[in-house]
């Protein structure tokens, strides 16, 4: 499932896939102000952990946004393969549905205590400062900058996941689940475009 040029990054010999749901806020190119009808939207991605030329980062197996115009803008400005999916997010609940691709996810969870000291695995999963994406005959590289993620414990109450291309890989409950109130992220690519 990985393009040529990327290799799986392993933690103690194991590869990982993460389902990540969050809300983008004030996303914008560096030279423009945020415009809430476009710059604020829910996102859901399926990612794995890779290395490219010795740099560690993430690779999106799937990335979806909840606003069509935001997905179009993100694809146009970044070349990331955003697709539209309808999404709902509220306290302890997230759902995304993409009927065109017969995909849906629905999660109910409870947020717990602040994690004061992260494990080596939690650091490995969250402290990623590179994003790599297939661009046909090359790999697009995005550098990321953010403070370390604040993590809270979370418990899974219910999950329904049906993404046909990945069901064989994700056929059991997650090994870990976390919640974060979020961080501010700055990203730029090899051409110097900053987001």
LINMOMO-V142671 format. One line per field, one symbol per residue. phi: phi as a letter, one per 40 degrees, with the letter a starting at -180 (. if undefined). Layout:
phi = ???
This chain:
phi = .ccdhbbccbbfgbcbbbbbbabcbgcacdcbccbdcbcbacbbbbbbbbbbfgccabbccaabbcbccccccccccbgcccbcacbbaadgaaababcdbfbaaabbabcbccccbccdcccccbcbbabbacbgbabcbbcbbacdccbbcabccaabbabdcbcccbbacccbabbbchacbbbabccgcbb
